[in-house]
Amino acid sequence: MELTLTLDATSGKPLQVQVFDQVREIILEGKLKAGMALPASRLLAERLGVSRNTVNTAYERLAAEGYVKARGTAGVFVEPIPPDSLLLIQRGGQAQTNGPIPDEVGEPLLCFAGSPGGGGDRPEFDFWVGRSDPAGFPLRIWRRIVNRLLSRETAYLTDYCDPAGLPELRTAIATHLRRARAVAVTEDQVVVTTGGQDALNLVFNLLKGHTRQLCIENPCYLGASLIFRSAGMTIHPVPVDGDGLRIDLLPRDRGSLLYVTPSHQFPTGAMMPVTRRLELLRWAEETDSYIVEDDYDSDFRYDGPPLTALAGLDGARRVFYVGTFSKSVGAGLRIGYATVPRMSWDEARMLKARMSNGQAWLEQAALAAFIDEGHFDRHLRRLRQLYKSRRDCLVRALRKTFDEPVILGAESGLHLVWQLPNGFPPARRMQVLARERGIGVYVCFGVQL
Ligand SMILES: Cc1ncc(COP(=O)(O)O)c(C=O)c1O
């Protein structure tokens, strides 16, 4: 395929960055699909009138960030899933009803270009979805805890941890869940994982043998839908509305495994009311189904009392709860967890041993101490204030600037959805216009509530 790139030598932006940006955009827009080859660097360099080095540097960066892969002398090919599209969302003018899930690679996605920590060309005002503020990381306390651990307990560095996770951390997580989310679990029901994604994988693998079909929300968190789709089973995408998942549209066949984000639907932000939560639990019992509850950002609720998690209402042990410290402390820690019914814990622990033989000791031990010593609660209180004031500022600005803006999912979590008013340019165009003014907003297609 011919790539149409326009370089501007006077823009002040290095040429290799311009090549990288534009090729990445073309991949994320789905015009260059998985498996397609990029033009040979020599040819592209000639066409653009730049040095081959410029193109090679851009290609190397695209490869380093996982968009493409060089296959020896055969060329450079687009990878199936751009890494930073994991947080997204399908497109289409209308809310989707049951039917095939669109191909996230081929369709324009909510694009997460690069990562703030990994450098890259970030806009000055970046409304990056779901990331904690690096300035909010409790570095001083963390350093103190880590230094203390390293000065006393280095033997753990040369040993294996319990594959289910450090017992102190499991206890701290269980205590936090009982208090903050009304989930009645003990440490022998918690498995510590490499972030929420690993926890979703663990639960999926634990339950797939009991599963006849898979159900996901529509729209759905791409990280979860990718796991489900790798199974080669029938998938039912179930639409969401302003109250989250439409229980009335769930299949009635027996033996489903459902992925759901009831406290802050990803991406719409809808919060499932308790009546619907109870209906959902009834559905699970009646159809002999299981539910994976992804409670990815529930530590941040700004208005009203904390919500009881679905797992906290579940008397029948049909909900496998998944949480993460990626939003509350930092995604770089890569610590999450799954809770499982007590009778499934041994199996989950063995499975985790098979998957990765447990987690790194130091981060687990530091996090356990951070929670135990009360720092985590204080940290959450501080961050809630900070994020609430930012949320308020954003909502105020939208209300001041636009007539009755439709804002969704602002009561909690680390993102909200602003529905573009009628007559505005299409979302994707708005994204580009905002970007030109140094503002990063991210597009969520096809959400109609
Ligand atoms: C809805 C949702 N679930 C789960 C995760 C998993 O997060 P992590 O693997 O970083 O813990 C994310 C991350 O952004 C998310 O947005």
Ligand as a Chemical Component Dictionary entry (heavy atoms), coordinates in Angstrom:
data_LIG
# 
_chem_comp.id                   LIG 
_chem_comp.type                 NON-POLYMER 
_chem_comp.pdbx_formal_charge   0 
_chem_comp.three_letter_code    LIG 
# 
loop_
_chem_comp_atom.comp_id 
_chem_comp_atom.atom_id 
_chem_comp_atom.alt_atom_id 
_chem_comp_atom.type_symbol 
_chem_comp_atom.charge 
_chem_comp_atom.model_Cartn_x 
_chem_comp_atom.model_Cartn_y 
_chem_comp_atom.model_Cartn_z 
_chem_comp_atom.pdbx_ordinal 
LIG C1 C1 C 0 -11.632 -1.427 32.441 1  
LIG C2 C2 C 0 -10.253 -1.839 32.807 2  
LIG N1 N1 N 0 -10.078 -3.041 33.357 3  
LIG C3 C3 C 0 -8.864  -3.495 33.685 4  
LIG C4 C4 C 0 -7.743  -2.741 33.487 5  
LIG C5 C5 C 0 -6.444  -3.392 33.847 6  
LIG O1 O1 O 0 -5.508  -2.614 34.361 7  
LIG P1 P1 P 0 -4.063  -3.156 34.761 8  
LIG O2 O2 O 0 -3.756  -4.394 33.995 9  
LIG O3 O3 O 0 -3.172  -2.022 34.458 10 
LIG O4 O4 O 0 -4.123  -3.413 36.225 11 
LIG C6 C6 C 0 -7.867  -1.461 32.910 12 
LIG C7 C7 C 0 -6.692  -0.624 32.641 13 
LIG O5 O5 O 0 -6.732  0.468  32.194 14 
LIG C8 C8 C 0 -9.162  -0.995 32.566 15 
LIG O6 O6 O 0 -9.347  0.203  32.003 16 
# 
loop_
_chem_comp_bond.comp_id 
_chem_comp_bond.atom_id_1 
_chem_comp_bond.atom_id_2 
_chem_comp_bond.value_order 
_chem_comp_bond.pdbx_ordinal 
LIG C1 C2 SING 1  
LIG C2 N1 SING 2  
LIG C2 C8 DOUB 3  
LIG N1 C3 DOUB 4  
LIG C3 C4 SING 5  
LIG C4 C5 SING 6  
LIG C4 C6 DOUB 7  
LIG C5 O1 SING 8  
LIG O1 P1 SING 9  
LIG P1 O2 DOUB 10 
LIG P1 O3 SING 11 
LIG P1 O4 SING 12 
LIG C6 C7 SING 13 
LIG C6 C8 SING 14 
LIG C7 O5 DOUB 15 
LIG C8 O6 SING 16 
# 
